[in-house]
Amino acid sequence: MNGLVLCLVGLTLLVSGATAALPALWLTRAPAARPAPQGGAEAGTTLWLVRGGGRHWFVNGEPITAPALAQLLRSEGATADVRLLPSSALPIGEVSEALGWLRRQGAAAVVLELPEGR
C-alpha cells in the first residue's frame, strides 16, 4: 500500500510540474542566428585558435608557439576574425586566462566558441 501511495504522489508531482512548465516552454523564443562577422570573414582571415593542455596553441590546426601567435595576431590587425576553441580538459580559470591573453595581443576581437551540448 505504501508503494502505491508513493507512486501516486510521484506521478502527481510529475504531471503537475510538467503542466506548470508548459507556458514557459511555449513562450521561449527560438534562438536567432548570429550574422557573419564583417571584415575578417569576408577577407578570409578567420583564425581558429585552439588552446590545449600544457599551454599548447594551434592555429587553424597547425601547432604554434605563444610568441609566434602573438606576432601573428599583431600582424593581422583588427580585420581578423579570431575564434578561440578551448580544450574541454582545461579548467575555466585557464580558459579565462587564455582569452585575456589573446585579447591583449592584437587589435582584433576574440570570440570564445563553445561547442553546443547536445
KEDREN-246100 format. One line per field, with one value per atom (N, C-alpha, C): residue number from 1; x, z, y; atom name. Coordinates in Angstrom, 2 decimals. Layout:
BEGIN
resi = NUM ...
x = X ...
z = Z ...
y = Y ...
name = CA ...
//
This chain:
BEGIN
resi = 1 1 1 2 2 2 3 3 3 4 4 4 5 5 5 6 6 6 7 7 7 8 8 8 9 9 9 10 10 10 11 11 11 12 12 12 13 13 13 14 14 14 15 15 15 16 16 16 17 17 17 18 18 18 19 19 19 20 20 20 21 21 21 22 22 22 23 23 23 24 24 24 25 25 25 26 26 26 27 27 27 28 28 28 29 29 29 30 30 30 31 31 31 32 32 32 33 33 33 34 34 34 35 35 35 36 36 36 37 37 37 38 38 38 39 39 39 40 40 40 41 41 41 42 42 42 43 43 43 44 44 44 45 45 45 46 46 46 47 47 47 48 48 48 49 49 49 50 50 50 51 51 51 52 52 52 53 53 53 54 54 54 55 55 55 56 56 56 57 57 57 58 58 58 59 59 59 60 60 60 61 61 61 62 62 62 63 63 63 64 64 64 65 65 65 66 66 66 67 67 67 68 68 68 69 69 69 70 70 70 71 71 71 72 72 72 73 73 73 74 74 74 75 75 75 76 76 76 77 77 77 78 78 78 79 79 79 80 80 80 81 81 81 82 82 82 83 83 83 84 84 84 85 85 85 86 86 86 87 87 87 88 88 88 89 89 89 90 90 90 91 91 91 92 92 92 93 93 93 94 94 94 95 95 95 96 96 96 97 97 97 98 98 98 99 99 99 100 100 100 101 101 101 102 102 102 103 103 103 104 104 104 105 105 105 106 106 106 107 107 107 108 108 108 109 109 109 110 110 110 111 111 111 112 112 112 113 113 113 114 114 114 115 115 115 116 116 116 117 117 117 118 118 118
x = 0.82 0.00 0.86 1.97 2.85 3.48 3.86 4.46 3.48 2.21 1.19 0.99 0.97 0.80 2.00 3.20 4.39 4.39 3.97 3.88 2.87 1.72 0.69 1.15 1.83 2.34 3.40 4.28 5.31 4.71 3.74 3.07 2.35 1.71 1.01 2.00 3.14 4.16 4.73 4.94 5.48 4.51 3.26 2.26 2.06 2.04 1.88 3.06 4.28 5.46 5.50 5.15 5.14 4.09 2.93 1.87 2.28 2.96 3.41 4.50 5.29 6.38 5.93 4.76 4.29 4.24 3.69 3.68 5.08 6.02 7.38 8.00 7.77 8.29 7.64 6.37 5.63 6.10 6.46 6.85 8.33 9.12 10.54 10.73 11.51 11.77 12.84 12.79 13.83 15.09 16.27 17.50 17.70 18.13 18.36 19.79 19.97 21.31 22.08 23.36 24.21 24.62 24.63 25.13 26.64 27.13 28.56 29.31 30.46 31.23 31.70 31.71 32.16 33.67 34.23 35.67 36.42 36.80 37.67 37.09 35.82 35.24 35.18 34.88 34.81 36.20 37.20 38.55 39.20 38.55 39.10 40.18 40.18 41.22 40.66 39.87 39.37 40.47 40.80 41.82 41.12 41.16 40.60 41.73 41.67 42.71 42.22 43.04 42.71 43.75 43.27 44.16 44.06 45.13 45.16 45.81 45.86 46.52 48.02 48.66 50.10 50.49 49.57 49.82 50.21 49.68 49.93 48.88 49.30 48.41 48.41 47.25 47.10 46.33 46.79 46.09 45.66 44.36 43.79 44.35 44.55 45.00 46.50 47.28 48.73 49.29 50.24 50.82 51.62 51.60 52.30 52.74 53.86 54.32 53.59 53.58 52.90 53.50 54.84 55.38 55.03 55.03 54.67 53.18 52.36 50.93 50.70 51.41 51.28 51.67 52.75 53.20 52.16 51.58 50.55 49.34 48.90 47.73 48.01 49.22 49.56 49.62 50.11 50.23 48.87 47.92 46.59 45.80 46.00 45.28 43.83 43.01 41.62 40.71 41.22 40.36 40.20 41.03 40.96 39.75 39.20 38.10 38.74 38.93 39.66 38.66 38.72 37.82 38.65 38.34 39.05 38.21 38.78 38.15 38.97 38.58 39.38 39.16 40.17 40.06 39.08 38.32 37.38 38.10 39.38 40.16 40.67 40.56 41.08 40.09 40.60 39.72 39.30 38.19 37.65 38.62 39.44 40.42 41.46 41.91 42.89 42.25 40.99 40.29 40.18 39.82 39.71 41.06 42.11 43.46 43.87 43.60 43.95 43.18 41.90 41.08 41.61 41.95 42.51 43.84 44.68 45.98 45.81 44.89 44.65 44.15 43.27 42.72 43.77 44.78 45.86 46.87 46.91 47.95 47.67 46.43 46.13 44.94 44.66 43.55 42.22 42.27 41.04 40.27 38.97 38.13 38.25 38.30 38.42 37.09 36.54 35.26 35.51 34.92 35.02 33.96 34.38 33.47 33.36 32.17 31.93 31.04 31.38 30.52 29.18 28.15 26.80 26.68 26.14 25.88 24.61 24.72 23.51 23.26
z = 0.00 0.00 0.00 0.80 0.84 -0.52 -1.22 -2.55 -3.52 -3.44 -4.32 -4.04 -2.77 -2.39 -2.88 -2.71 -3.18 -4.69 -5.41 -6.86 -7.29 -6.63 -6.98 -6.67 -5.55 -5.19 -6.21 -6.57 -7.56 -8.91 -9.34 -10.61 -10.59 -9.48 -9.34 -9.44 -8.76 -8.82 -10.21 -10.89 -12.24 -13.20 -13.15 -14.04 -13.71 -12.43 -12.04 -12.51 -12.34 -12.78 -14.28 -15.00 -16.47 -16.94 -16.30 -16.66 -16.35 -15.23 -14.86 -15.81 -16.39 -17.27 -18.69 -19.08 -20.45 -20.89 -20.09 -20.56 -20.79 -19.92 -20.08 -21.36 -21.68 -22.90 -24.14 -24.02 -25.14 -25.49 -24.46 -24.66 -25.02 -24.91 -25.21 -26.70 -27.02 -28.43 -28.95 -30.24 -30.88 -30.95 -30.77 -30.83 -32.22 -32.26 -33.53 -33.98 -35.26 -35.81 -35.79 -35.45 -35.47 -36.90 -37.29 -38.63 -38.70 -39.88 -40.07 -39.72 -39.05 -38.71 -39.97 -39.88 -41.00 -41.02 -42.17 -42.28 -42.42 -41.29 -41.31 -42.06 -41.86 -42.53 -44.04 -44.46 -45.89 -46.54 -45.79 -46.34 -46.25 -45.60 -45.49 -44.43 -43.43 -42.40 -41.07 -41.09 -39.84 -39.23 -37.99 -37.27 -36.20 -36.35 -35.36 -34.43 -33.21 -32.22 -31.25 -31.00 -30.04 -28.94 -27.72 -26.57 -25.95 -26.01 -25.45 -24.08 -23.47 -22.19 -22.33 -21.26 -21.29 -22.03 -22.14 -22.78 -24.26 -24.94 -26.37 -27.16 -28.22 -29.09 -30.48 -31.15 -32.53 -33.28 -34.49 -35.34 -36.59 -36.80 -37.96 -38.09 -36.96 -36.95 -36.91 -37.02 -37.02 -35.67 -35.08 -33.81 -33.99 -32.94 -32.97 -31.56 -31.44 -30.12 -29.72 -28.43 -27.94 -28.52 -28.57 -29.16 -30.65 -31.40 -32.81 -32.97 -32.08 -32.12 -31.82 -30.84 -30.50 -31.70 -32.38 -33.56 -34.68 -34.87 -35.90 -35.62 -34.36 -34.01 -34.21 -33.89 -34.09 -35.59 -36.39 -37.83 -38.53 -38.03 -38.65 -38.43 -37.32 -37.02 -36.63 -36.77 -36.34 -37.34 -38.52 -39.55 -39.40 -38.58 -38.43 -37.60 -37.94 -37.19 -36.34 -35.05 -34.17 -33.31 -33.38 -32.63 -31.74 -30.46 -29.51 -29.20 -29.41 -29.08 -27.97 -26.72 -25.63 -25.55 -25.08 -24.86 -23.71 -23.80 -22.74 -21.47 -21.59 -20.43 -19.62 -20.14 -19.42 -18.36 -17.19 -16.18 -16.66 -16.13 -16.57 -16.31 -15.28 -14.99 -16.10 -16.63 -17.73 -19.02 -19.23 -20.42 -20.34 -19.16 -18.95 -19.13 -18.61 -18.76 -20.23 -20.97 -22.39 -23.19 -22.88 -23.57 -23.31 -22.06 -21.73 -22.42 -22.46 -23.11 -24.59 -25.25 -26.68 -26.95 -26.11 -26.31 -26.12 -25.31 -25.11 -26.25 -27.05 -28.07 -29.35 -29.74 -31.02 -30.93 -32.04 -32.08 -32.42 -32.89 -33.29 -32.07 -32.19 -31.13 -31.13 -29.96 -29.84 -29.33 -30.05 -29.70 -29.13 -27.98 -27.36 -27.95 -28.64 -29.26 -28.38 -27.97 -27.15 -27.92 -27.96 -28.68 -27.96 -28.75 -28.19 -27.59 -26.37 -25.75 -26.29 -26.91 -27.49 -26.82
y = -1.20 0.00 1.26 1.23 2.40 2.67 1.61 1.76 2.40 2.01 2.57 4.06 4.44 5.84 6.66 6.13 6.84 7.01 5.99 6.08 7.13 7.15 8.13 9.56 9.75 11.08 11.51 10.60 10.92 11.25 10.49 10.74 12.09 12.40 13.68 14.84 14.73 15.78 15.92 14.81 14.85 15.53 15.17 15.76 17.24 17.59 19.00 19.84 19.31 20.05 20.23 19.19 19.28 20.28 20.27 21.20 22.64 22.85 24.20 24.70 23.81 24.21 24.50 24.07 24.26 25.72 26.65 28.05 28.61 28.26 28.76 28.20 26.94 26.36 26.95 27.26 27.81 29.22 30.02 31.40 31.57 30.52 30.61 30.83 31.86 32.16 31.21 30.97 30.17 31.02 30.43 31.22 31.80 33.05 33.72 33.46 33.29 33.07 34.39 34.31 35.50 35.78 37.05 37.36 37.12 36.86 36.64 37.92 37.80 39.00 39.73 41.04 41.86 41.91 42.10 42.32 41.01 40.41 39.25 38.07 37.77 36.61 36.82 38.05 38.33 38.27 38.70 38.71 37.33 36.38 35.04 34.90 35.77 35.73 35.27 34.23 33.67 32.80 33.11 32.35 31.51 30.22 29.31 28.91 29.37 29.10 28.04 27.05 26.01 26.07 26.12 26.11 24.73 23.99 22.65 22.65 21.49 21.35 21.57 21.94 22.16 23.43 24.38 25.67 25.54 24.55 24.38 25.14 25.81 26.56 25.94 26.04 25.60 26.67 27.01 27.98 27.25 27.20 26.51 25.09 24.41 23.03 22.84 23.90 23.81 24.27 23.54 23.97 25.26 26.10 27.37 27.72 28.40 28.82 30.10 30.40 31.59 32.88 33.02 34.25 34.40 33.31 33.37 33.71 33.20 33.52 34.99 35.52 36.94 37.81 37.43 38.18 38.09 36.91 36.72 37.60 37.64 38.45 39.94 40.39 41.79 42.12 41.19 41.45 41.44 40.67 40.60 41.88 42.55 43.78 43.51 44.55 44.47 43.77 43.45 42.86 41.35 40.73 39.27 38.87 37.74 37.13 36.02 36.29 35.37 34.61 33.28 32.40 31.49 31.46 30.60 29.38 28.20 26.93 26.28 26.45 25.87 24.37 23.68 22.23 21.99 20.92 20.60 20.14 19.83 19.40 20.58 21.80 22.97 23.44 23.80 24.42 25.81 26.31 27.59 28.73 28.62 29.66 29.78 28.67 28.70 29.20 28.89 29.40 30.91 31.41 32.86 33.54 32.92 33.47 33.52 32.45 32.40 33.45 33.62 34.61 36.01 36.30 37.61 37.85 36.83 36.96 37.25 36.52 36.74 38.16 38.64 39.98 41.07 40.81 41.78 41.77 40.73 40.58 41.34 41.46 42.07 43.02 43.66 44.62 43.95 42.72 42.03 41.54 41.54 40.99 39.47 38.88 37.43 36.90 35.92 35.33 33.94 33.67 32.35 31.45 30.41 29.46 28.23 27.91 26.72 25.77 24.49 23.55 23.43 23.26 23.10 21.73 21.66 20.37 19.77 18.65 18.01 16.71
name = N CA C N CA C N CA C N CA C N CA C N CA C N CA C N CA C N CA C N CA C N CA C N CA C N CA C N CA C N CA C N CA C N CA C N CA C N CA C N CA C N CA C N CA C N CA C N CA C N CA C N CA C N CA C N CA C N CA C N CA C N CA C N CA C N CA C N CA C N CA C N CA C N CA C N CA C N CA C N CA C N CA C N CA C N CA C N CA C N CA C N CA C N CA C N CA C N CA C N CA C N CA C N CA C N CA C N CA C N CA C N CA C N CA C N CA C N CA C N CA C N CA C N CA C N CA C N CA C N CA C N CA C N CA C N CA C N CA C N CA C N CA C N CA C N CA C N CA C N CA C N CA C N CA C N CA C N CA C N CA C N CA C N CA C N CA C N CA C N CA C N CA C N CA C N CA C N CA C N CA C N CA C N CA C N CA C N CA C N CA C N CA C N CA C N CA C N CA C N CA C N CA C N CA C N CA C N CA C N CA C N CA C N CA C N CA C N CA C N CA C N CA C N CA C N CA C N CA C N CA C N CA C N CA C N CA C
//
